[in-house]
């Protein structure tokens, strides 16, 4: 995943989180993990990037609190990332 696909993923999953202070906080945690995974290693430590990747591979409790399934978020990441790669290879 790169920064461009991360932004598309974040835009796609945002409406699934409630527009409340708590929902916005939970979304911020999930979206930060997505941004951290996509960030170039020149702007984030490998340790932080690895931590974010582990979080995205987990049950993502912050998403679960809002009723958003971690598997759905992972499927959106995969779908957008695959689409972006196909479009750039043509």
C-alpha positions in Angstrom: 0.0 0.0 0.0 1.2 3.5 -0.7 0.1 6.9 0.5 -2.4 7.4 -2.4 -4.1 4.1 -1.8 -4.1 4.7 2.0 -6.1 7.9 1.4 -8.6 6.1 -0.8 -9.1 3.4 1.9 -9.5 6.0 4.6 -12.1 7.8 2.5 -14.0 4.6 1.9 -14.1 3.4 5.5 -14.9 6.7 7.2 -18.7 6.6 6.7 -18.9 3.3 8.6 -17.8 5.0 11.8 -20.4 7.0 13.8 -20.1 10.8 13.6 -19.7 11.2 17.3 -16.6 12.2 19.4 -16.1 8.6 20.3 -16.6 7.4 16.7 -14.2 10.0 15.4 -11.6 8.9 18.0 -11.9 5.3 17.1 -11.7 6.1 13.4 -8.6 8.2 14.1 -6.8 5.2 15.6 -7.6 3.0 12.6 -6.8 5.6 10.0 -3.5 6.4 11.6 -2.5 2.7 11.4 -3.4 2.8 7.7 -1.3 5.9 7.2 1.6 4.5 9.1 1.7 1.3 7.1 1.7 3.3 3.9 4.2 5.9 5.0 7.7 5.8 3.5 10.3 4.5 5.9 12.0 7.9 5.7 9.1 9.5 7.6 8.3 6.7 10.1 10.3 4.1 12.0 10.2 0.5 10.9 9.1 -0.4 14.4 6.1 2.0 14.2 5.3 0.7 10.7 5.5 -2.9 12.0 3.2 -2.1 14.9 0.7 -0.5 12.6 0.7 -3.6 10.4 0.2 -5.9 13.4 -2.8 -3.7 14.4 -4.3 -4.0 10.9 -3.8 -7.8 11.0 -5.6 -7.9 14.4 -9.2 -7.7 15.4 -8.9 -3.9 15.4 -10.7 -3.3 18.6 -11.3 0.4 17.9 -13.2 -0.5 14.7 -15.0 -3.3 16.5 -16.3 -0.9 19.2 -18.0 1.0 16.4 -19.4 -2.2 14.8 -17.0 -2.2 11.9 -15.5 -5.6 11.1 -11.7 -5.8 10.8 -12.1 -8.3 8.0 -14.1 -5.7 6.0 -11.4 -3.1 6.5 -8.8 -5.5 5.3 -10.9 -6.4 2.3 -11.2 -2.7 1.3 -7.4 -2.3 1.7 -6.8 -5.3 -0.5 -9.4 -4.3 -3.1 -8.2 -0.7 -3.5 -4.5 -1.8 -3.4 -5.1 -4.4 -6.1 -7.1 -2.0 -8.2 -4.4 0.7 -8.0 -1.7 -1.8 -8.9 -3.6 -3.1 -12.0 -4.4 0.4 -13.2 -0.7 1.4 -12.9 0.5 -1.7 -14.7 -1.6 -1.0 -17.8 
